[in-house]
Amino acid sequence: MSKQFTFEEVSKHNKPGDLWVVIDAKVYDLSRFQNMHPGGIAVLSDEEVAGQDATEAFYSLHRVEVLEKPQYKRLQIGVIQGENSVIKAPVPGELSLVPYAEPTWLVNGFHSPYYNDNHRKFQVAMRKFVDEFVYPEAQIKEEDGTRVSQELVDRMAALNIHAMRLGPGKHLEGLTLMGGLVEPAKFDYFHELIINQEVARCGARGYGDGLLSGKVIGLPPVLNFGSAELKARIVPEVLQGKKFICLAVSEAQAGSDVMGIQTTAVKSEDGKEWIINGNKKWITNGTFCDYFTVGCKTEDGFTVILVERGPGVETKPIKTSYSAAAGTSYVTFTDARAPVGNTLGEEGGGIFVMLSNFNHERWVMCCSSARSQRAIVEECLKWSAQRKAFGKPLNSLAIIRSKLAAMISRVESTQHWLENITYQMCNMSYKQQAGKLAGQIAFLKAYATSTAQETATDAVQIFGGRGITRTGMGRFIEHYHRVVAFDALLGGAEDVLRDLGVRQAMRGMPKDARL
């Protein structure tokens, strides 16, 4: 049992060499630590801190997890008699009780027609896995820029998370999903939505892409358009995390304009191989990939070919606003060769291969964007409640409440639109989705990423200088504001997607419609 002290006893220890403080009813002896304090000894010697209850002063400067670190836990020598701790550090696996910190289907007392008991059990297991294994590694890798660890890749493979991230389908048949928690035939897009949103909570955008996002968009063309022999050879080793794959379409000359690519593929004299020449840019996971799903210009038009790393294939890291953990790369093909059997779909039919892939890719981005925005809302709600300015909490200011209202409205509308589209996906074939949902998903993706940038800007204003500081109280805000533009570009720029949505609507206009 912790030793108990009174406030009177603590107040006697208020000078250099004998300095105690109280934080949330816990007593800390800072006598030996004071000279190592990052903010200097003067802060600790302040008459409102030394020998006093410094809870408010501490939480105006530090995040709650600081006191959970072993080096600071050791400084605690007891508790205040008759007082109880009020502030609770996040517990891995638990839901947040902060309003709007969780989507409504997870909030006690709210109901949803979309999620069943299995979804709820699946969410509990996925959150526990993310909090225990993904989140800690994400914080390290995002900073040092190294790729996801093979240990984590193997842990995910053991639960078949890699396979589930590709959505429902035949590739799940015979697999044990999440330790048997969900049957392959009953796995649906809401299960996949849960995976995407739980992973997004790690708050490390570059690492999030490094967590095999390239596979999510690079493997489906193989699954859906590869030969039986190719799938039998490639798919199992990728889903088990033994080999890595990425999608290589974007070029310096052609971003959203897929048909404008310059990379060429011509057949060898014996007609057995493709010879590929050209460059690809901004290729997620390309730095460490074994396979490249490549968009090429061929004699028959646009063709997609699976190219294995080997002679003639070179990758170089590209420095971007987010972490090198994403493996973003520049890929050069110089007389690189691939068997003609590696053609995905028909020669000249690559646009259909890509279009079938884009809907799912953009939907995945919507899932992540919605959840990332929600994490920022939670940060702002907490900060505005504990930060004081002009003698009052920030949330007592109408302008701050107005910003919070806008942020909450944006994230809630994004989530509910997303859930409606996800429900449609669960009740449509892949072909029906392409015909009916391409415009809807394009609109949602553009809406989610544009509102995300508004939320990022508002969050920086709420956090002030801390919102542009890479460590400390506002570190997640700074990070989010710095990398949020990625989602607005990947999978199609916002303006291109809005135009796509309108053009699909125009094609569906009745011929007899008049005012």
VEXDREN-2710 file (C-alpha; in Angstrom, 1 decimal):
% VEXDREN-2710
k/r/px/py/pz
1/MET/0.0/0.0/0.0
2/SER/1.3/3.5/-0.9
3/LYS/2.5/5.7/1.9
4/GLN/0.0/8.4/2.8
5/PHE/0.8/12.1/3.3
6/THR/-1.2/15.2/4.1
7/PHE/-1.0/18.4/2.0
8/GLU/0.6/20.1/5.1
9/GLU/3.5/17.5/5.1
10/VAL/4.1/18.0/1.4
11/SER/4.1/21.8/1.7
12/LYS/7.3/21.6/3.9
13/HIS/9.3/20.1/0.9
14/ASN/9.4/23.2/-1.2
15/LYS/13.0/24.1/-1.9
16/PRO/15.9/23.0/-4.1
17/GLY/17.3/19.7/-2.8
18/ASP/14.0/18.9/-1.0
19/LEU/11.2/19.3/-3.5
20/TRP/7.9/17.4/-3.6
21/VAL/4.8/18.0/-5.7
22/VAL/1.3/16.6/-5.8
23/ILE/-0.2/15.5/-9.2
24/ASP/-3.6/14.0/-9.2
25/ALA/-3.4/13.0/-5.5
26/LYS/-0.1/11.3/-6.0
27/VAL/3.1/12.6/-4.2
28/TYR/6.3/12.8/-6.2
29/ASP/9.8/13.5/-4.8
30/LEU/11.6/15.6/-7.5
31/SER/14.6/16.4/-5.3
32/ARG/17.1/14.4/-7.4
33/PHE/15.2/14.9/-10.7
34/GLN/15.0/18.7/-10.6
35/ASN/18.3/19.3/-12.3
36/MET/17.3/16.9/-15.1
37/HIS/13.9/18.5/-15.7
38/PRO/13.7/19.4/-19.4
39/GLY/12.0/22.7/-18.6
40/GLY/14.7/23.7/-16.0
41/ILE/14.7/23.9/-12.3
42/ALA/13.0/27.3/-12.2
43/VAL/9.7/25.8/-13.3
44/LEU/9.7/23.4/-10.4
45/SER/10.8/26.0/-7.9
46/ASP/7.8/28.2/-8.6
47/GLU/5.8/28.9/-5.4
48/GLU/2.7/27.5/-7.1
49/VAL/4.5/24.2/-7.9
50/ALA/7.1/23.3/-5.2
51/GLY/5.4/21.7/-2.2
52/GLN/2.0/22.3/-3.8
53/ASP/-0.8/20.5/-5.8
54/ALA/0.7/21.0/-9.3
55/THR/-2.0/19.0/-11.1
56/GLU/-3.2/21.9/-13.2
57/ALA/0.2/23.2/-13.9
58/PHE/1.4/19.7/-15.0
59/TYR/-1.4/19.0/-17.3
60/SER/-1.1/22.4/-19.0
61/LEU/2.3/21.3/-20.2
62/HIS/2.4/17.5/-20.4
63/ARG/0.3/14.6/-21.8
64/VAL/-1.1/12.0/-19.3
65/GLU/1.2/9.2/-20.7
66/VAL/4.3/11.1/-19.4
67/LEU/3.6/9.9/-15.8
68/GLU/3.2/6.3/-17.1
69/LYS/6.9/6.1/-18.2
70/PRO/9.0/4.0/-15.8
71/GLN/11.5/6.8/-15.1
72/TYR/8.8/9.0/-13.8
73/LYS/6.7/6.4/-12.1
74/ARG/9.8/5.7/-9.8
75/LEU/9.5/9.3/-8.5
76/GLN/6.2/8.6/-6.8
77/ILE/6.6/8.2/-3.1
78/GLY/3.0/8.0/-1.9
79/VAL/-0.5/9.5/-2.1
80/ILE/-2.5/12.2/-0.4
81/GLN/-4.4/11.0/2.6
82/GLY/-8.2/10.9/1.9
83/GLU/-7.8/11.9/-1.8
84/ASN/-8.4/9.7/-4.9
85/SER/-6.8/10.1/-8.3
86/VAL/-9.3/11.5/-10.8
87/ILE/-7.3/11.4/-14.0
88/LYS/-7.2/8.1/-15.8
89/ALA/-4.5/7.2/-18.4
90/PRO/-5.8/5.4/-21.5
91/VAL/-6.1/1.7/-20.9
92/PRO/-5.1/-0.4/-24.0
93/GLY/-8.2/-2.0/-25.6
94/GLU/-10.8/0.2/-23.8
95/LEU/-13.2/2.6/-25.5
96/SER/-12.8/6.4/-24.8
97/LEU/-15.5/8.0/-22.8
98/VAL/-14.9/11.5/-24.3
99/PRO/-17.9/12.6/-26.3
100/TYR/-17.5/11.9/-30.1
101/ALA/-14.2/10.1/-29.5
102/GLU/-15.9/6.9/-30.8
103/PRO/-18.3/6.4/-33.6
104/THR/-21.9/6.2/-32.3
105/TRP/-22.3/2.4/-32.8
106/LEU/-19.7/1.9/-30.1
107/VAL/-21.2/4.4/-27.6
108/ASN/-23.3/3.1/-24.8
109/GLY/-27.0/3.8/-25.3
110/PHE/-26.7/4.4/-29.1
111/HIS/-27.9/1.9/-31.7
112/SER/-27.0/1.0/-35.2
113/PRO/-28.7/-1.2/-37.9
114/TYR/-25.3/-1.9/-39.5
115/TYR/-23.4/-3.8/-36.8
116/ASN/-24.2/-7.1/-35.2
117/ASP/-22.8/-8.9/-32.2
118/ASN/-20.0/-10.4/-34.2
119/HIS/-18.9/-7.0/-35.4
120/ARG/-18.7/-5.8/-31.8
121/LYS/-16.7/-8.8/-30.6
122/PHE/-14.4/-8.3/-33.7
123/GLN/-13.9/-4.6/-32.8
124/VAL/-12.9/-5.5/-29.2
125/ALA/-10.3/-8.0/-30.5
126/MET/-8.9/-5.7/-33.2
127/ARG/-8.6/-2.8/-30.8
128/LYS/-6.7/-4.9/-28.3
129/PHE/-4.4/-6.1/-31.0
130/VAL/-3.7/-2.5/-32.3
131/ASP/-3.2/-1.1/-28.8
132/GLU/-0.9/-3.9/-27.7
133/PHE/1.2/-4.4/-30.8
134/VAL/0.6/-1.7/-33.6
135/TYR/0.4/1.5/-31.6
136/PRO/3.7/1.2/-29.7
137/GLU/5.6/0.2/-32.8
138/ALA/4.0/3.0/-34.8
139/GLN/5.3/5.7/-32.5
140/ILE/8.8/4.5/-32.8
141/LYS/8.8/3.7/-36.6
142/GLU/7.2/7.0/-37.5
143/GLU/10.1/8.8/-36.0
144/ASP/13.1/6.6/-37.1
145/GLY/11.6/6.0/-40.5
146/THR/12.3/2.3/-40.6
147/ARG/9.8/-0.2/-42.1
148/VAL/7.3/-2.2/-40.1
149/SER/8.9/-5.1/-38.2
150/GLN/8.7/-8.6/-39.6
151/GLU/7.6/-9.7/-36.1
152/LEU/4.4/-7.5/-36.4
153/VAL/3.9/-8.7/-40.0
154/ASP/4.0/-12.3/-38.7
155/ARG/1.6/-11.5/-35.9
156/MET/-0.9/-10.1/-38.3
157/ALA/-0.4/-13.0/-40.6
158/ALA/-1.1/-15.5/-37.8
159/LEU/-4.6/-13.9/-37.4
160/ASN/-5.0/-13.5/-41.2
161/ILE/-5.4/-9.7/-40.8
162/HIS/-3.5/-9.2/-44.1
163/ALA/-6.1/-11.3/-45.9
164/MET/-9.0/-9.6/-44.2
165/ARG/-7.7/-6.2/-45.3
166/LEU/-8.5/-7.1/-48.9
167/GLY/-12.2/-7.4/-48.0
168/PRO/-14.6/-10.3/-48.2
169/GLY/-14.1/-12.9/-51.0
170/LYS/-12.9/-16.3/-52.0
171/HIS/-9.3/-15.6/-50.8
172/LEU/-10.6/-16.0/-47.2
173/GLU/-12.0/-19.5/-47.8
174/GLY/-10.4/-22.1/-45.5
175/LEU/-8.6/-19.4/-43.4
176/THR/-9.0/-19.0/-39.6
177/LEU/-9.8/-15.3/-39.1
178/MET/-8.9/-13.5/-35.9
179/GLY/-8.4/-16.8/-34.1
180/GLY/-11.8/-18.2/-35.3
181/LEU/-13.7/-15.1/-34.2
182/VAL/-15.5/-14.7/-37.5
183/GLU/-16.3/-17.3/-40.2
184/PRO/-14.8/-16.5/-43.6
185/ALA/-18.3/-16.7/-45.3
186/LYS/-19.7/-14.1/-42.8
187/PHE/-16.8/-11.7/-43.0
188/ASP/-18.1/-8.5/-44.6
189/TYR/-17.1/-4.9/-45.4
190/PHE/-18.1/-3.7/-41.9
191/HIS/-15.5/-6.1/-40.5
192/GLU/-13.0/-4.6/-42.9
193/LEU/-14.1/-1.1/-42.0
194/ILE/-13.3/-1.9/-38.3
195/ILE/-9.8/-3.1/-39.2
196/ASN/-9.1/0.1/-41.2
197/GLN/-10.5/2.4/-38.5
198/GLU/-8.7/0.7/-35.6
199/VAL/-5.4/0.8/-37.4
200/ALA/-5.9/4.5/-38.2
201/ARG/-6.0/5.2/-34.4
202/CYS/-2.2/4.7/-34.2
203/GLY/-1.9/8.4/-35.3
204/ALA/1.2/7.7/-37.4
205/ARG/0.4/8.4/-41.1
206/GLY/3.6/7.3/-42.7
207/TYR/3.8/4.1/-40.6
208/GLY/0.1/3.5/-41.4
209/ASP/1.0/3.3/-45.1
210/GLY/4.1/1.3/-44.3
211/LEU/1.8/-1.3/-42.7
212/LEU/1.5/-2.9/-46.1
213/SER/-0.9/-0.4/-47.7
214/GLY/0.8/-1.3/-50.9
215/LYS/-0.5/-4.8/-50.6
216/VAL/-4.1/-3.5/-50.1
217/ILE/-4.0/-1.9/-53.5
218/GLY/-1.4/-4.0/-55.3
219/LEU/-2.6/-7.5/-54.6
220/PRO/-6.3/-7.2/-55.7
221/PRO/-5.5/-7.0/-59.4
222/VAL/-3.6/-10.3/-59.0
223/LEU/-6.5/-11.9/-57.1
224/ASN/-9.1/-10.7/-59.5
225/PHE/-7.3/-10.9/-62.9
226/GLY/-4.3/-13.1/-62.5
227/SER/-4.0/-16.6/-63.9
228/ALA/-4.6/-19.6/-61.6
229/GLU/-0.9/-20.4/-61.7
230/LEU/0.1/-16.9/-60.9
231/LYS/-2.3/-16.6/-58.0
232/ALA/-1.3/-20.0/-56.6
233/ARG/2.3/-18.8/-56.6
234/ILE/2.0/-15.2/-55.4
235/VAL/-1.1/-14.8/-53.2
236/PRO/-0.3/-17.2/-50.3
237/GLU/3.2/-15.8/-49.7
238/VAL/2.0/-12.2/-49.8
239/LEU/-1.0/-12.9/-47.4
240/GLN/1.4/-14.7/-45.0
241/GLY/3.8/-11.7/-45.0
242/LYS/6.7/-13.6/-46.6
243/LYS/6.8/-11.4/-49.7
244/PHE/5.6/-7.8/-50.3
245/ILE/3.8/-6.2/-53.2
246/CYS/2.8/-2.6/-54.3
247/LEU/0.9/-0.8/-57.0
248/ALA/3.0/1.1/-59.4
249/VAL/0.9/3.3/-61.7
250/SER/1.6/6.9/-60.9
251/GLU/4.3/8.7/-62.8
252/ALA/5.8/12.2/-62.8
253/GLN/4.0/12.7/-66.1
254/ALA/0.7/11.1/-65.1
255/GLY/-0.9/11.2/-61.6
256/SER/-4.7/11.1/-61.7
257/ASP/-4.4/10.8/-65.5
258/VAL/-3.9/7.1/-65.6
259/MET/-4.1/6.8/-69.4
260/GLY/-1.3/9.3/-69.7
261/ILE/1.4/7.0/-68.4
262/GLN/4.7/6.7/-70.4
263/THR/6.1/3.4/-69.1
264/THR/6.1/1.0/-72.0
265/ALA/6.0/-2.8/-72.3
266/VAL/6.9/-4.6/-75.5
267/LYS/7.1/-8.3/-76.1
268/SER/10.4/-10.1/-76.7
269/GLU/11.1/-11.6/-80.1
270/ASP/9.9/-15.0/-79.0
271/GLY/6.7/-13.5/-77.5
272/LYS/7.3/-15.1/-74.1
273/GLU/8.3/-12.0/-72.1
274/TRP/7.4/-8.4/-71.6
275/ILE/10.3/-5.9/-71.7
276/ILE/9.4/-2.9/-69.5
277/ASN/11.0/0.5/-69.6
278/GLY/10.0/3.7/-67.7
279/ASN/9.6/5.3/-64.3
280/LYS/7.1/5.3/-61.5
281/LYS/6.9/7.9/-58.7
282/TRP/5.3/8.1/-55.2
283/ILE/5.0/4.4/-55.0
284/THR/3.9/3.4/-51.5
285/ASN/5.9/0.5/-50.1
286/GLY/8.0/0.4/-53.3
287/THR/11.2/0.7/-51.3
288/PHE/10.9/-2.8/-49.8
289/CYS/8.6/-4.6/-52.2
290/ASP/9.3/-7.9/-54.0
291/TYR/6.5/-7.5/-56.6
292/PHE/5.2/-4.5/-58.5
293/THR/1.7/-4.3/-60.1
294/VAL/2.7/-2.1/-63.0
295/GLY/0.6/0.0/-65.4
296/CYS/2.2/0.0/-68.8
297/LYS/1.5/1.4/-72.3
298/THR/1.5/-1.5/-74.8
299/GLU/0.7/-2.0/-78.4
300/ASP/-2.9/-2.7/-77.6
301/GLY/-3.3/0.2/-75.1
302/PHE/-3.1/0.2/-71.3
303/THR/-2.0/-3.1/-69.8
304/VAL/-1.3/-4.2/-66.2
305/ILE/1.6/-6.5/-65.6
306/LEU/3.1/-8.1/-62.4
307/VAL/6.8/-7.4/-62.4
308/GLU/9.1/-9.2/-59.9
309/ARG/12.1/-7.4/-58.4
310/GLY/15.2/-8.4/-60.3
311/PRO/17.6/-7.2/-63.0
312/GLY/16.4/-3.9/-64.5
313/VAL/14.3/-2.9/-61.5
314/GLU/15.6/-0.2/-59.2
315/THR/14.0/1.7/-56.4
316/LYS/15.0/4.8/-54.6
317/PRO/13.3/6.3/-51.5
318/ILE/11.4/9.6/-51.9
319/LYS/11.5/12.1/-49.1
320/THR/7.9/13.3/-48.4
321/SER/6.1/15.1/-45.6
322/TYR/5.5/11.9/-43.7
323/SER/7.8/9.1/-42.5
324/ALA/10.1/7.0/-44.6
325/ALA/8.4/4.1/-42.8
326/ALA/5.9/4.2/-45.7
327/GLY/8.6/3.1/-48.1
328/THR/7.5/5.7/-50.7
329/SER/9.8/5.3/-53.7
330/TYR/10.8/6.2/-57.2
331/VAL/10.9/3.0/-59.4
332/THR/12.9/2.7/-62.5
333/PHE/12.4/-0.1/-65.1
334/THR/15.3/-0.6/-67.5
335/ASP/14.7/-3.5/-69.8
336/ALA/13.1/-5.3/-66.9
337/ARG/11.5/-8.6/-67.9
338/ALA/8.3/-10.3/-66.9
339/PRO/6.7/-13.5/-68.3
340/VAL/3.7/-12.8/-70.5
341/GLY/1.8/-15.1/-68.1
342/ASN/2.1/-12.2/-65.5
343/THR/-0.3/-10.1/-67.5
344/LEU/-3.3/-9.2/-65.3
345/GLY/-6.5/-9.2/-67.3
346/GLU/-6.5/-8.8/-71.1
347/GLU/-3.8/-7.0/-73.0
348/GLY/-5.0/-3.5/-73.5
349/GLY/-7.7/-4.0/-70.9
350/GLY/-5.7/-2.5/-68.0
351/ILE/-8.2/0.3/-67.4
352/PHE/-10.8/-2.2/-66.3
353/VAL/-8.3/-3.8/-63.9
354/MET/-7.5/-0.4/-62.4
355/LEU/-11.1/0.9/-62.3
356/SER/-12.2/-2.3/-60.4
357/ASN/-9.4/-1.5/-57.9
358/PHE/-10.1/2.2/-57.4
359/ASN/-13.4/1.9/-55.6
360/HIS/-12.0/-0.3/-52.9
361/GLU/-8.8/1.7/-52.5
362/ARG/-10.8/5.0/-52.1
363/TRP/-13.2/3.4/-49.7
364/VAL/-10.3/2.2/-47.5
365/MET/-9.0/5.8/-47.5
366/CYS/-12.5/7.1/-46.4
367/CYS/-12.5/4.6/-43.5
368/SER/-9.1/5.8/-42.3
369/SER/-9.8/9.5/-42.9
370/ALA/-13.0/9.4/-40.9
371/ARG/-11.3/7.7/-37.9
372/SER/-8.2/10.0/-38.0
373/GLN/-10.5/13.0/-37.9
374/ARG/-12.2/11.6/-34.9
375/ALA/-8.9/11.2/-33.1
376/ILE/-8.2/14.9/-33.6
377/VAL/-11.7/15.8/-32.3
378/GLU/-10.9/13.9/-29.1
379/GLU/-7.5/15.6/-28.8
380/CYS/-9.2/19.0/-29.1
381/LEU/-12.0/18.3/-26.7
382/LYS/-9.5/17.2/-24.1
383/TRP/-7.2/20.1/-24.6
384/SER/-9.9/22.8/-24.6
385/ALA/-11.2/21.4/-21.3
386/GLN/-7.9/21.4/-19.5
387/ARG/-6.1/24.4/-21.1
388/LYS/-6.8/27.8/-19.5
389/ALA/-6.5/31.2/-21.3
390/PHE/-7.5/34.5/-19.9
391/GLY/-8.3/32.8/-16.6
392/LYS/-10.9/30.4/-18.1
393/PRO/-10.8/27.0/-19.9
394/LEU/-10.6/27.3/-23.7
395/ASN/-14.0/25.7/-24.1
396/SER/-15.6/28.6/-22.3
397/LEU/-14.9/30.7/-25.4
398/ALA/-17.6/30.8/-28.0
399/ILE/-15.1/30.8/-30.9
400/ILE/-13.5/27.6/-29.6
401/ARG/-16.9/25.9/-29.2
402/SER/-17.8/27.0/-32.8
403/LYS/-14.7/25.3/-34.1
404/LEU/-15.4/22.2/-32.1
405/ALA/-19.0/22.1/-33.4
406/ALA/-17.7/22.3/-37.0
407/MET/-15.2/19.5/-36.4
408/ILE/-17.8/17.2/-34.8
409/SER/-20.3/17.9/-37.6
410/ARG/-17.7/17.0/-40.2
411/VAL/-16.6/13.8/-38.7
412/GLU/-20.1/12.6/-37.9
413/SER/-21.4/13.3/-41.4
414/THR/-18.4/11.5/-42.9
415/GLN/-18.8/8.4/-40.7
416/HIS/-22.5/8.1/-41.4
417/TRP/-22.1/8.5/-45.2
418/LEU/-19.4/6.0/-45.0
419/GLU/-21.5/3.5/-43.2
420/ASN/-24.4/3.9/-45.7
421/ILE/-22.0/3.2/-48.6
422/THR/-20.5/0.2/-46.7
423/TYR/-24.0/-1.2/-46.3
424/GLN/-24.6/-0.9/-50.0
425/MET/-21.2/-2.7/-50.7
426/CYS/-22.3/-5.6/-48.5
427/ASN/-25.5/-6.0/-50.6
428/MET/-24.0/-5.5/-54.1
429/SER/-21.8/-7.6/-56.3
430/TYR/-18.4/-6.2/-57.3
431/LYS/-19.9/-5.3/-60.8
432/GLN/-22.9/-3.5/-59.2
433/GLN/-20.6/-1.6/-57.0
434/ALA/-18.6/-0.3/-60.0
435/GLY/-21.8/0.8/-61.7
436/LYS/-23.6/2.4/-58.7
437/LEU/-21.0/3.3/-56.1
438/ALA/-18.1/4.7/-58.1
439/GLY/-19.5/8.2/-58.0
440/GLN/-20.7/7.9/-54.4
441/ILE/-17.3/6.7/-53.2
442/ALA/-15.5/9.4/-55.2
443/PHE/-17.7/12.1/-53.6
444/LEU/-17.2/10.7/-50.1
445/LYS/-13.5/10.5/-50.6
446/ALA/-13.2/14.1/-51.8
447/TYR/-15.6/15.2/-48.9
448/ALA/-13.7/13.3/-46.3
449/THR/-10.2/14.6/-47.3
450/SER/-11.3/18.2/-47.8
451/THR/-13.1/18.3/-44.4
452/ALA/-10.1/16.7/-42.8
453/GLN/-7.9/19.6/-43.9
454/GLU/-10.4/22.0/-42.4
455/THR/-10.3/20.1/-39.2
456/ALA/-6.5/20.0/-39.2
457/THR/-6.4/23.8/-39.6
458/ASP/-9.0/24.3/-36.8
459/ALA/-7.1/22.0/-34.5
460/VAL/-3.8/24.0/-34.9
461/GLN/-5.7/27.2/-34.0
462/ILE/-7.1/25.5/-30.8
463/PHE/-3.6/24.2/-29.8
464/GLY/-1.7/27.3/-30.8
465/GLY/2.1/26.9/-30.8
466/ARG/1.7/23.4/-29.5
467/GLY/-0.1/22.6/-32.7
468/ILE/3.1/23.1/-34.7
469/THR/5.4/21.4/-32.3
470/ARG/6.5/17.9/-33.1
471/THR/6.7/16.7/-29.5
472/GLY/4.6/17.2/-26.4
473/MET/0.9/18.2/-26.0
474/GLY/0.2/18.9/-29.6
475/ARG/2.3/16.2/-31.3
476/PHE/-0.6/14.4/-32.9
477/ILE/-2.1/17.7/-34.1
478/GLU/1.2/18.8/-35.7
479/HIS/1.6/15.4/-37.3
480/TYR/-2.0/15.4/-38.6
481/HIS/-1.7/18.9/-40.0
482/ARG/1.6/18.1/-41.7
483/VAL/0.4/14.9/-43.5
484/VAL/-3.3/15.3/-44.0
485/ALA/-2.8/16.4/-47.6
486/PHE/-1.7/12.9/-48.5
487/ASP/-5.2/11.6/-48.4
488/ALA/-6.4/14.4/-50.6
489/LEU/-4.0/13.3/-53.4
490/LEU/-3.7/9.5/-53.1
491/GLY/-6.3/7.5/-55.0
492/GLY/-7.2/10.6/-57.1
493/ALA/-7.1/14.3/-56.4
494/GLU/-10.2/15.9/-54.9
495/ASP/-11.2/17.9/-58.0
496/VAL/-10.8/14.8/-60.3
497/LEU/-13.0/12.7/-57.9
498/ARG/-15.7/15.4/-57.7
499/ASP/-15.8/15.5/-61.5
500/LEU/-16.0/11.7/-61.6
501/GLY/-19.0/11.8/-59.3
502/VAL/-20.8/14.4/-61.4
503/ARG/-20.1/12.6/-64.6
504/GLN/-21.5/9.4/-63.3
505/ALA/-24.6/11.2/-62.2
506/MET/-24.9/12.8/-65.7
507/ARG/-24.8/9.4/-67.3
508/GLY/-27.8/8.4/-65.1
509/MET/-29.9/11.3/-66.0
510/PRO/-33.3/10.3/-67.4
511/LYS/-33.7/11.3/-71.0
512/ASP/-37.2/12.8/-70.3
513/ALA/-36.2/14.8/-67.2
514/ARG/-37.3/18.5/-67.6
515/LEU/-38.0/21.3/-65.2
END
